Amino acid sequence: MAALRGVPDEVPLVAVGCGTSAPLTSVAVDNTAGAVMATQYLLGLGHRRVHFLCGPETSLDAQEREAGWRQAMAQAGVPAPPEVLRGNWSSRSGYLAGKVLAAMDDVTAILSVNDQMALGVIRALAEAGRSVPGDVSVVGFDDIPESEFFSPPLTTVRQDFAELGRRALRLVVLKIAGGHADGPQHPVGTELIIRESAAPPRAR
């Protein structure tokens, strides 16, 4: 981002994937809104709290998704959100975090920062004898091609990369033609893809 700030003003520049708070014309997936939507979905199913499995602290995508989760939890009046567990985007790191979550009796819903880590969580829960979604609901983020073939098929947040590319191209062409974009940030919305990995919590 620092390097982009040094580009001369006359150069038509549009940043892609640099977050929705970038200080220049940028197009990015609205990670925060996507995480809000996923968290609200789980809360709407009746879960009292949603545990969040996050990515590296240095990742902008992870930061924005965590912010969305926190926002939704605060809006729902959850007084003390659960401690965030972190991984490195890999299924293995999700599996290791899942072993921790599987040992916690009060965990009924998990939002994973991406689908690969969600896969690891589901494996760890299965090994601990906790079914998805019977005992614990799991929602991912990204909607990778394999997510519909998980066991169970994964409910997840889909990113529209085609629209991301189209919007970035339109803005570049506009800048080349001497036009001005409406505002510096151009967030691209997400869609919640509902499959079979989330359900209302069991009565206790």
N, C-alpha and C positions, 0 to 999 in steps of 0.2 A: 504494500500500500504506500509506503514512504517513497518508493521509486516512482510510482504513478503520479504523486504530487509534484514531482519535478519535471513532468512533461510540459512543454510550452503550450500556452492556451490555444494557439492556432492549430494544434494537432487535434483532429477529431478523435476523441477517445471515449470509449464506453467500457467500464470495468464489468466483468461478469463473475458472479459468485464471490464478491468481496463483502457480502453482508448488506443488510438493509439500512445501515447507518454510515455507509461510506461517504466521505466528504467530496465526492465527485459524482458525475453521472454514472450510475451503476444499475445493473440488473441482477437480482438474486432471488432465490427461492425464499419465501417468507417462512423461515424455520420456526420463528416464534409462534406465529399463528397456527402452524401445523401442530406444534406440540400442545398448544392450548386446546385445539380441537380434539386431539387424541386423549388428553387428560380428562376433558369434560365428558367425553364419551364413556370412559371407564367410571367416572363418578356418577354419570347418569344411569349406569347399569345398577347402581346401588353400592358400589365400593366406597368405604368411608375414607380410605387413603390410597394414594397411588405411589408406589415406590419407583424411583427413577434411576435407571442405569445409564450413566453418562459416558461421554468420550473424554479424550485428553483435555486438560484445562486450557491448553494453548490453542485448541481448535475453535475457530469462530462459529462453525456450524454447531458444535457441541454447546458452546456458550449460549447461542440463541435458542436452542432447543431446551436447555435447562431453564432459561429465562421464561419460556412459554409454560413449562411445567409449573414453575413457581407461581407464575401469574394466575394460572387456573386454580391452583390449590388455594391461593389467597382469596380469590373471588368466591370460592366455595366455602370459605370460612374455616378451613383446616388450620387449627392453631399452631401446630408444629409439624411442618412437613418432615417426612423421614429423611434420614441421612442419605446423601447421594453416594452411590458406589460408582467407581470409574473403571473403564477399560480402555483398550487401544483400538477399538473398532473391530477386532477380530472375534470369531466365534469362540476361540479358546478363552479370551478374556471375559466374554459373556458367560461362559461355562463356569469359570472360577468365581465370578461374582454371583452367579446363580446358586452355587453351593452355599454361599453365605445366606442368600435370601431364602433358600429352601429350608434352612434350619430355623427360620423365624416363623413361629406359628401364626403371627398376626398378618402375614403377607397374603393378600388376596388379589392384588393387581400390580402389574409391573409395566411401565413404559420404558422401552429400550431405545437408545439414541439411534440405533440402526438395526437393520434386519439380521445382519450376521451375528451381532451380539445377542439378539433375541433367540436365534437358533441355539446358541450355547446355553442360554438360560433354560430353554425348554428341555434340553438334554439333562441338565443338572436337576431340574424339578422331577423329571421322569425317574432318574436314578434314586431320588429321595422318596419315591412313592407318592408324589404329589401330581395329580393329573391337571392337564391344561385342556379346556378351561374349567373343569369341574372344581378343582381346589384353588387354582391361581389363573387369573386371566393375564395374557401377555399381548402387548401391542408393540409393533416395530415402527420403523421409519425408513422410507426409501422406496418400498415396493420393488425390490429386485426381482428379476424374472423367476427366481426359484421360490419366492415366498409363498406362492399359491400351492406349492408342492411340499411345504413343510408338513409335519405331522403334529398337530393339526394345521391346516392351511392358515397362514398368518394374517390377522388383521393388521393393517399398516397404513402409513401416510405416504401417498404417492406424490412425487415431484414431477412437474410437467417440464421436462428439459427441452422438448420441442418448442414450447411457448417461450422458454427462456432464450433460446437461440433466435427465434423470430423477433422477439422484442428488442434484443440487443442489435440485430441487423437493422431494424427499422430506425433505431436511435442513431446508429452510425451513419446511415444514409441521410438522415435528417441533419446531422451535424455537418456532413460533407457539403450539403446543399445550403449551409449557412443558417439553418433553422435553430430553434431553441427548444429543448425538452422541457416539459412541465415538471419542474422539480428535479432534484438530484437523484432521488432514490425511486426505483421502479420495481417493487416487489412482485413476484409471481406467486399466485396462490397455490395451495395444495389441496388434495382430496383424500378423505378417509375411505380406504377400501376395507369394507367389513367382510370378514371371512368367518372362521370358526374358532379362533384362539381366545376369544373374549366372551364372557357371559356374566349374568348376575351372580353375586356371591352366594354360596350355600348358606342356608339358615343354620345358625349355631345354637 
